[in-house]
């Protein structure tokens, strides 16, 4: 049979529309649905990753519980960072002054009044410098976490949006006793 007159480009173009779609009887997961408008439909919603796909009512419930826990965990992280900052402030205040801290005229006084286990690199400026590095890492982690929560919220799925809000409220209830309810970040 001669196929030289057959339009192969048209056949290839027609098949392009079927690639990546789940068709009945075919093996493989259904394609993730991405909504740009608010919806309550949960079928085939992927949460941030293709592997985190909601395909049934049970997977919806598990996903919602996981999101509540993740967002409450963000509030726990924020509280942990606040406690670390308080601890560091106390440590810096109780650290001995170093030569770099203004005792250039009497370096022997610093050596005499500083316990031996705090002398090497443990003066106020060193403690503050190291604490700032750790706080910078924690700040980056907190922002990454907040942006990931924002991406979860941006599925535009009503169930997921409610789970994010419930998780934030639960996290604040459990971990936010020392803070005001006013938000100080743009995301989450």
LUMGU-810494 format. One record per residue: chain; residue number from 1; residue in one letter; x, y, z of N, C-alpha, C in turn. Coordinates in nm, 2 decimals. Atoms other than C-alpha are relative to their C-alpha. Layout:
BEGIN
SITE	vexpa	pamar	pati	n.px	n.py	n.pz	ca.px	ca.py	ca.pz	c.px	c.py	c.pz
SITE	A	NUM	A	X	Y	Z	X	Y	Z	X	Y	Z $
...
//
This chain:
BEGIN
SITE	vexpa	pamar	pati	n.px	n.py	n.pz	ca.px	ca.py	ca.pz	c.px	c.py	c.pz
SITE	A	1	X	0.08	-0.12	0.00	0.00	0.00	0.00	0.09	0.12	0.00 $
SITE	A	2	X	-0.08	-0.12	0.01	0.14	0.34	-0.10	-0.05	0.11	0.09 $
SITE	A	3	X	0.04	-0.10	-0.09	0.13	0.60	0.17	0.06	0.14	-0.04 $
SITE	A	4	X	-0.07	-0.12	0.04	0.32	0.87	-0.02	-0.09	0.12	-0.01 $
SITE	A	5	X	0.09	-0.11	0.01	0.01	1.08	-0.07	-0.07	0.04	0.13 $
SITE	A	6	X	0.06	-0.02	-0.13	-0.09	1.06	0.30	0.06	0.12	0.07 $
SITE	A	7	X	-0.05	-0.12	-0.07	-0.05	1.38	0.50	0.04	-0.04	0.14 $
SITE	A	8	X	-0.05	0.05	-0.13	0.17	1.26	0.79	0.00	0.12	0.10 $
SITE	A	9	X	-0.01	-0.12	-0.09	0.20	1.62	0.94	-0.14	0.02	0.06 $
SITE	A	10	X	0.13	-0.02	-0.06	-0.18	1.64	0.99	-0.03	-0.11	0.10 $
SITE	A	11	X	0.02	0.11	-0.09	-0.18	1.29	1.15	0.08	0.03	0.13 $
SITE	A	12	X	-0.09	-0.03	-0.12	0.11	1.40	1.39	-0.07	0.11	0.08 $
SITE	A	13	X	0.06	-0.11	-0.07	-0.07	1.72	1.47	-0.13	-0.05	0.08 $
SITE	A	14	X	0.12	0.05	-0.06	-0.40	1.54	1.55	0.04	-0.09	0.13 $
SITE	A	15	X	-0.05	0.08	-0.12	-0.20	1.30	1.79	0.05	0.09	0.11 $
SITE	A	16	X	-0.05	-0.08	-0.10	-0.04	1.59	1.97	-0.10	0.03	0.11 $
SITE	A	17	X	0.10	-0.04	-0.10	-0.36	1.68	2.14	-0.03	-0.11	0.10 $
SITE	A	18	X	0.03	0.11	-0.09	-0.38	1.33	2.30	0.12	-0.04	0.09 $
SITE	A	19	X	-0.11	0.04	-0.08	-0.03	1.31	2.44	-0.02	0.06	0.14 $
SITE	A	20	X	0.01	-0.04	-0.13	-0.02	1.34	2.82	-0.13	0.00	0.07 $
SITE	A	21	X	0.13	0.01	-0.06	-0.39	1.30	2.87	-0.03	-0.14	0.04 $
SITE	A	22	X	0.04	0.13	-0.05	-0.54	1.02	3.07	-0.12	-0.04	-0.08 $
SITE	A	23	X	0.11	0.05	0.07	-0.76	0.81	2.85	-0.05	-0.13	0.06 $
SITE	A	24	X	0.05	0.13	-0.06	-0.99	0.53	2.98	0.07	-0.12	-0.07 $
SITE	A	25	X	-0.07	0.12	0.04	-0.81	0.20	2.96	0.15	0.01	-0.01 $
SITE	A	26	X	-0.15	-0.02	0.01	-0.46	0.35	2.95	0.05	0.00	0.14 $
SITE	A	27	X	-0.07	0.00	-0.13	-0.22	0.29	3.23	0.06	0.13	0.03 $
SITE	A	28	X	-0.07	-0.13	-0.04	-0.07	0.58	3.42	-0.10	0.09	0.07 $
SITE	A	29	X	0.08	-0.09	-0.07	-0.19	0.86	3.64	-0.07	0.10	-0.09 $
SITE	A	30	X	0.07	-0.10	0.07	-0.43	1.12	3.53	0.08	0.13	0.01 $
SITE	A	31	X	-0.08	-0.12	0.00	-0.29	1.46	3.44	-0.05	0.10	0.11 $
SITE	A	32	X	0.03	-0.10	-0.11	-0.28	1.73	3.71	-0.09	0.11	-0.06 $
SITE	A	33	X	0.08	-0.12	0.04	-0.55	1.99	3.68	0.05	0.12	0.07 $
SITE	A	34	X	-0.04	-0.13	-0.05	-0.45	2.35	3.73	-0.10	0.10	-0.02 $
SITE	A	35	X	0.10	-0.10	0.01	-0.71	2.60	3.80	0.05	0.14	0.03 $
SITE	A	36	X	-0.03	-0.14	-0.02	-0.67	2.97	3.77	-0.11	0.08	0.06 $
SITE	A	37	X	0.12	-0.06	-0.06	-1.01	3.04	3.92	-0.04	-0.08	0.12 $
SITE	A	38	X	0.04	0.07	-0.12	-1.15	2.95	4.26	-0.09	-0.12	-0.04 $
SITE	A	39	X	0.08	0.12	0.03	-1.30	2.60	4.26	-0.01	-0.09	0.13 $
SITE	A	40	X	0.01	0.10	-0.10	-1.42	2.33	4.50	0.03	-0.14	-0.05 $
SITE	A	41	X	-0.03	0.13	0.06	-1.34	2.04	4.26	0.14	-0.04	0.04 $
SITE	A	42	X	-0.13	0.05	-0.05	-1.06	1.83	4.40	0.06	-0.11	-0.09 $
SITE	A	43	X	-0.05	0.11	0.09	-1.02	1.56	4.13	0.12	0.04	-0.07 $
SITE	A	44	X	-0.12	-0.01	0.07	-0.67	1.54	4.00	0.07	0.14	0.03 $
SITE	A	45	X	-0.08	-0.12	-0.04	-0.55	1.86	4.18	0.13	-0.05	0.05 $
SITE	A	46	X	-0.13	0.02	-0.05	-0.18	1.85	4.23	0.04	0.11	0.09 $
SITE	A	47	X	-0.04	-0.10	-0.10	-0.04	2.03	4.53	0.15	0.01	-0.01 $
SITE	A	48	X	-0.14	-0.04	0.02	0.29	2.19	4.44	0.08	-0.10	-0.09 $
SITE	A	49	X	-0.08	0.10	0.07	0.44	1.86	4.31	-0.10	-0.09	-0.08 $
SITE	A	50	X	0.08	0.10	0.08	0.30	1.62	4.04	-0.03	-0.12	0.08 $
SITE	A	51	X	0.02	0.12	-0.08	0.35	1.34	4.29	-0.11	0.01	0.11 $
SITE	A	52	X	0.09	-0.02	-0.10	0.12	1.50	4.54	-0.14	0.04	-0.06 $
SITE	A	53	X	0.12	-0.02	0.08	-0.20	1.45	4.35	-0.12	-0.05	0.08 $
SITE	A	54	X	0.12	0.04	-0.06	-0.55	1.43	4.49	-0.09	-0.07	-0.10 $
SITE	A	55	X	0.07	0.08	0.10	-0.74	1.15	4.32	-0.13	-0.06	0.06 $
SITE	A	56	X	0.12	0.06	-0.06	-1.01	1.04	4.57	-0.04	0.08	0.12 $
SITE	A	57	X	0.03	-0.07	-0.12	-1.20	1.17	4.87	0.09	-0.03	0.12 $
SITE	A	58	X	-0.10	0.03	-0.11	-0.96	0.98	5.10	0.13	0.08	-0.02 $
SITE	A	59	X	-0.12	-0.08	0.02	-0.66	1.15	4.94	-0.02	0.14	0.02 $
SITE	A	60	X	0.03	-0.14	-0.04	-0.83	1.48	4.98	0.01	0.02	0.15 $
SITE	A	61	X	0.00	-0.01	-0.14	-0.88	1.42	5.35	0.14	-0.01	0.06 $
SITE	A	62	X	-0.14	0.01	-0.05	-0.52	1.31	5.40	0.08	0.12	-0.04 $
SITE	A	63	X	-0.06	-0.12	0.04	-0.40	1.61	5.20	-0.03	0.12	0.09 $
SITE	A	64	X	0.04	-0.11	-0.08	-0.60	1.85	5.40	0.06	-0.01	0.14 $
SITE	A	65	X	-0.06	0.02	-0.13	-0.47	1.70	5.73	0.15	0.04	-0.01 $
SITE	A	66	X	-0.15	-0.03	0.01	-0.11	1.72	5.60	0.02	0.15	-0.02 $
SITE	A	67	X	-0.02	-0.15	0.01	-0.16	2.09	5.50	-0.02	0.07	0.13 $
SITE	A	68	X	0.02	-0.06	-0.13	-0.30	2.18	5.84	0.12	-0.02	0.08 $
SITE	A	69	X	-0.12	0.03	-0.08	0.00	2.01	6.00	0.12	0.08	-0.05 $
SITE	A	70	X	-0.11	-0.08	0.06	0.25	2.18	5.76	-0.01	0.15	0.04 $
SITE	A	71	X	0.01	-0.15	-0.03	0.11	2.53	5.82	0.01	0.02	0.15 $
SITE	A	72	X	-0.02	-0.01	-0.15	0.09	2.47	6.20	0.15	-0.01	0.03 $
SITE	A	73	X	-0.14	0.01	-0.02	0.45	2.37	6.17	0.08	0.12	-0.03 $
SITE	A	74	X	-0.05	-0.13	0.03	0.53	2.70	6.01	0.00	0.09	0.12 $
SITE	A	75	X	0.01	-0.08	-0.12	0.40	2.87	6.32	0.09	-0.05	0.11 $
SITE	A	76	X	-0.10	0.05	-0.10	0.61	2.64	6.54	0.14	0.05	-0.04 $
SITE	A	77	X	-0.14	-0.05	0.04	0.92	2.74	6.34	0.01	0.14	0.03 $
SITE	A	78	X	-0.01	-0.15	-0.03	0.84	3.11	6.38	0.02	0.01	0.15 $
SITE	A	79	X	-0.01	-0.01	-0.15	0.80	3.05	6.76	0.14	-0.04	0.04 $
SITE	A	80	X	-0.14	0.04	-0.03	1.13	2.86	6.77	0.10	0.11	-0.04 $
SITE	A	81	X	-0.10	-0.10	0.03	1.31	3.14	6.59	-0.01	0.12	0.10 $
SITE	A	82	X	0.02	-0.11	-0.10	1.16	3.40	6.83	0.07	-0.04	0.13 $
SITE	A	83	X	-0.07	0.05	-0.12	1.29	3.19	7.12	0.15	0.00	-0.01 $
SITE	A	84	X	-0.14	0.00	0.03	1.63	3.15	6.96	0.05	0.15	0.01 $
SITE	A	85	X	-0.04	-0.14	0.00	1.65	3.53	6.91	0.01	0.06	0.15 $
SITE	A	86	X	0.00	-0.04	-0.14	1.56	3.59	7.28	0.12	-0.06	0.07 $
SITE	A	87	X	-0.11	0.07	-0.06	1.82	3.34	7.39	0.13	0.07	-0.04 $
SITE	A	88	X	-0.13	-0.06	0.05	2.09	3.50	7.17	0.01	0.14	0.06 $
SITE	A	89	X	-0.01	-0.14	-0.06	2.01	3.85	7.30	0.04	-0.01	0.14 $
SITE	A	90	X	-0.05	0.01	-0.14	2.05	3.73	7.66	0.15	-0.05	0.00 $
SITE	A	91	X	-0.14	0.04	0.00	2.37	3.55	7.57	0.10	0.11	-0.04 $
SITE	A	92	X	-0.08	-0.12	0.04	2.51	3.86	7.40	0.02	0.10	0.11 $
SITE	A	93	X	0.00	-0.10	-0.11	2.42	4.08	7.69	0.09	-0.05	0.12 $
SITE	A	94	X	-0.08	0.05	-0.11	2.59	3.84	7.94	0.14	-0.04	-0.04 $
SITE	A	95	X	-0.14	0.03	0.05	2.90	3.78	7.72	0.09	0.11	0.05 $
SITE	A	96	X	-0.10	-0.10	-0.04	3.22	3.95	7.83	0.03	0.09	-0.12 $
SITE	A	97	X	-0.04	-0.09	0.10	3.32	4.26	7.64	0.14	-0.04	-0.06 $
SITE	A	98	X	-0.13	0.03	0.06	3.60	4.20	7.40	0.08	0.12	-0.03 $
SITE	A	99	X	-0.09	-0.11	0.03	3.89	4.42	7.29	-0.07	0.08	-0.11 $
SITE	A	100	X	0.06	-0.07	0.11	3.69	4.50	6.98	-0.13	0.08	0.05 $
SITE	A	101	X	0.12	-0.06	-0.05	3.40	4.61	7.20	0.03	0.13	0.08 $
SITE	A	102	X	-0.02	-0.13	-0.07	3.57	4.93	7.33	0.10	-0.01	0.12 $
SITE	A	103	X	-0.09	0.01	-0.11	3.82	4.80	7.59	0.15	0.01	-0.05 $
SITE	A	104	X	-0.13	-0.01	0.05	4.13	4.90	7.39	0.10	0.04	0.10 $
SITE	A	105	X	-0.09	-0.05	-0.10	4.28	5.08	7.68	0.04	-0.10	0.11 $
SITE	A	106	X	-0.02	0.09	-0.11	4.26	4.79	7.93	-0.02	-0.15	-0.05 $
SITE	A	107	X	0.02	0.14	0.05	4.29	4.45	7.74	0.02	-0.10	0.11 $
SITE	A	108	X	-0.02	0.09	-0.11	4.42	4.29	8.06	-0.12	-0.02	0.09 $
SITE	A	109	X	0.12	0.01	-0.08	4.10	4.37	8.24	-0.10	-0.10	-0.06 $
SITE	A	110	X	0.09	0.10	0.07	3.90	4.17	7.98	0.05	-0.14	0.03 $
SITE	A	111	X	-0.06	0.14	-0.02	4.14	3.87	8.03	-0.02	-0.04	0.15 $
SITE	A	112	X	0.02	0.04	-0.14	4.11	3.89	8.41	-0.14	-0.02	0.04 $
SITE	A	113	X	0.14	0.01	-0.04	3.73	3.93	8.43	-0.07	-0.11	-0.08 $
SITE	A	114	X	0.06	0.10	0.09	3.65	3.67	8.16	0.03	-0.14	0.05 $
SITE	A	115	X	-0.04	0.13	-0.04	3.62	3.31	8.27	0.07	-0.07	-0.11 $
SITE	A	116	X	-0.09	0.06	0.10	3.87	3.09	8.09	-0.07	-0.07	-0.11 $
SITE	A	117	X	0.07	0.07	0.11	3.61	2.89	7.90	-0.08	0.09	-0.09 $
SITE	A	118	X	0.06	-0.09	0.09	3.46	3.20	7.74	0.10	0.09	-0.07 $
SITE	A	119	X	-0.10	-0.09	0.06	3.79	3.37	7.64	0.02	-0.02	-0.15 $
SITE	A	120	X	-0.03	0.02	0.14	3.87	3.21	7.30	-0.12	0.02	-0.09 $
SITE	A	121	X	0.11	-0.02	0.10	3.63	3.37	7.05	-0.14	0.02	0.06 $
SITE	A	122	X	0.13	0.00	-0.06	3.35	3.41	7.30	-0.04	0.14	0.05 $
SITE	A	123	X	0.04	-0.14	-0.05	3.34	3.79	7.35	-0.13	0.04	-0.07 $
SITE	A	124	X	0.13	-0.05	0.04	3.03	3.99	7.28	-0.01	0.01	-0.15 $
SITE	A	125	X	0.01	-0.02	0.14	3.11	4.07	6.92	0.00	-0.13	-0.07 $
SITE	A	126	X	-0.01	0.13	0.06	3.20	3.71	6.83	-0.14	-0.08	0.02 $
SITE	A	127	X	0.12	0.07	-0.02	2.88	3.57	6.99	-0.11	0.07	-0.09 $
SITE	A	128	X	0.10	-0.07	0.08	2.67	3.84	6.81	0.02	-0.04	-0.15 $
SITE	A	129	X	-0.03	0.02	0.14	2.84	3.77	6.47	-0.04	-0.15	-0.03 $
SITE	A	130	X	0.04	0.14	0.03	2.79	3.39	6.49	-0.15	-0.01	0.01 $
SITE	A	131	X	0.14	0.00	-0.02	2.43	3.44	6.61	-0.07	0.06	-0.13 $
SITE	A	132	X	0.06	-0.06	0.12	2.36	3.66	6.31	0.01	-0.09	-0.12 $
SITE	A	133	X	-0.01	0.10	0.11	2.48	3.39	6.07	-0.11	-0.10	0.02 $
SITE	A	134	X	0.10	0.10	-0.02	2.25	3.14	6.23	-0.14	0.06	-0.02 $
SITE	A	135	X	0.13	-0.07	0.02	1.96	3.39	6.23	-0.03	0.02	-0.15 $
SITE	A	136	X	0.02	-0.01	0.15	2.02	3.45	5.86	-0.05	-0.13	-0.07 $
SITE	A	137	X	0.04	0.13	0.06	1.99	3.08	5.78	-0.15	-0.03	0.04 $
SITE	A	138	X	0.14	0.02	-0.04	1.67	3.06	5.99	-0.10	0.09	-0.07 $
SITE	A	139	X	0.09	-0.10	0.07	1.53	3.37	5.82	-0.03	-0.05	-0.14 $
SITE	A	140	X	0.02	0.05	0.13	1.59	3.21	5.48	-0.09	-0.12	0.00 $
SITE	A	141	X	0.08	0.12	-0.01	1.43	2.88	5.59	-0.15	0.05	0.02 $
SITE	A	142	X	0.13	-0.04	-0.03	1.13	3.07	5.73	-0.07	0.06	-0.13 $
SITE	A	143	X	0.06	-0.05	0.12	1.08	3.26	5.40	-0.03	-0.11	-0.10 $
SITE	A	144	X	0.03	0.11	0.09	1.11	2.95	5.19	-0.13	-0.08	0.04 $
SITE	A	145	X	0.12	0.07	-0.05	0.85	2.78	5.41	-0.12	0.08	-0.03 $
SITE	A	146	X	0.11	-0.09	0.02	0.62	3.08	5.38	-0.04	0.00	-0.15 $
SITE	A	147	X	0.03	0.00	0.14	0.65	3.08	5.00	-0.06	-0.13	-0.05 $
SITE	A	148	X	0.06	0.13	0.03	0.58	2.71	4.98	-0.15	0.00	0.04 $
SITE	A	149	X	0.14	-0.01	-0.05	0.26	2.77	5.18	-0.08	0.08	-0.10 $
SITE	A	150	X	0.07	-0.09	0.10	0.17	3.05	4.94	-0.03	-0.08	-0.13 $
SITE	A	151	X	0.02	0.08	0.12	0.21	2.81	4.65	-0.11	-0.11	0.02 $
SITE	A	152	X	0.11	0.10	-0.03	-0.02	2.55	4.82	-0.13	0.08	0.00 $
SITE	A	153	X	0.12	-0.08	0.00	-0.28	2.83	4.87	-0.04	0.03	-0.14 $
SITE	A	154	X	0.03	-0.04	0.13	-0.25	2.92	4.51	-0.05	-0.11	-0.10 $
SITE	A	155	X	0.07	0.10	0.08	-0.41	2.59	4.39	-0.14	0.05	-0.03 $
SITE	A	156	X	0.13	-0.06	0.02	-0.72	2.81	4.41	-0.11	-0.10	0.04 $
SITE	A	157	X	0.10	0.10	-0.04	-0.90	2.51	4.56	-0.05	0.04	0.14 $
SITE	A	158	X	0.06	-0.05	-0.13	-1.14	2.61	4.84	0.03	-0.09	0.12 $
SITE	A	159	X	-0.03	0.09	-0.11	-1.08	2.30	5.05	0.15	0.02	0.05 $
SITE	A	160	X	-0.14	-0.02	-0.03	-0.70	2.36	5.04	0.02	0.14	0.07 $
SITE	A	161	X	-0.01	-0.13	-0.06	-0.74	2.73	5.12	-0.05	0.00	0.14 $
SITE	A	162	X	0.05	0.01	-0.14	-0.95	2.65	5.42	0.10	-0.08	0.09 $
SITE	A	163	X	-0.10	0.08	-0.08	-0.69	2.39	5.54	0.12	0.09	0.03 $
SITE	A	164	X	-0.11	-0.09	-0.03	-0.42	2.66	5.51	-0.04	0.09	0.12 $
SITE	A	165	X	0.04	-0.09	-0.10	-0.62	2.90	5.72	-0.02	-0.07	0.14 $
SITE	A	166	X	0.01	0.08	-0.13	-0.71	2.63	5.98	0.13	-0.03	0.06 $
SITE	A	167	X	-0.13	0.03	-0.05	-0.35	2.53	6.00	0.07	0.12	0.06 $
SITE	A	168	X	-0.06	-0.12	-0.06	-0.24	2.89	6.06	-0.07	0.04	0.13 $
SITE	A	169	X	0.07	-0.03	-0.13	-0.51	2.94	6.33	0.05	-0.10	0.11 $
SITE	A	170	X	-0.04	0.10	-0.10	-0.42	2.61	6.50	0.15	0.02	0.04 $
SITE	A	171	X	-0.13	-0.02	-0.03	-0.05	2.69	6.48	0.02	0.12	0.09 $
SITE	A	172	X	0.00	-0.11	-0.08	-0.11	3.03	6.63	-0.05	-0.03	0.14 $
SITE	A	173	X	0.05	0.04	-0.13	-0.32	2.88	6.91	0.10	-0.08	0.08 $
SITE	A	174	X	-0.10	0.09	-0.07	-0.05	2.62	6.99	0.13	0.07	0.03 $
SITE	A	175	X	-0.14	-0.05	-0.01	0.27	2.83	6.94	0.01	0.15	0.00 $
SITE	A	176	X	0.00	-0.15	0.01	0.17	3.20	6.92	-0.03	0.08	0.12 $
SITE	A	177	X	0.05	-0.06	-0.12	0.10	3.28	7.28	0.09	0.13	0.03 $
SITE	A	178	X	-0.08	-0.11	-0.03	0.39	3.53	7.29	0.00	0.11	-0.11 $
SITE	A	179	X	0.00	-0.09	0.11	0.30	3.72	6.97	-0.14	0.06	-0.01 $
SITE	A	180	X	0.13	-0.06	0.03	0.03	3.95	6.85	-0.06	-0.07	-0.12 $
SITE	A	181	X	0.06	0.06	0.11	-0.22	3.84	6.60	0.02	0.08	-0.13 $
SITE	A	182	X	-0.02	-0.08	0.12	-0.11	4.11	6.35	0.12	-0.06	-0.07 $
SITE	A	183	X	-0.10	0.07	0.08	0.09	3.96	6.07	0.11	0.10	-0.04 $
SITE	A	184	X	-0.11	-0.09	0.04	0.44	4.10	5.99	0.07	-0.04	-0.13 $
SITE	A	185	X	-0.06	0.04	0.13	0.51	3.92	5.66	-0.11	0.01	-0.10 $
SITE	A	186	X	0.10	-0.01	0.11	0.35	3.96	5.32	-0.05	-0.13	-0.04 $
SITE	A	187	X	0.04	0.13	0.04	0.33	3.59	5.25	-0.04	-0.08	0.12 $
SITE	A	188	X	0.05	0.09	-0.11	0.13	3.35	5.47	-0.03	0.08	0.12 $
//
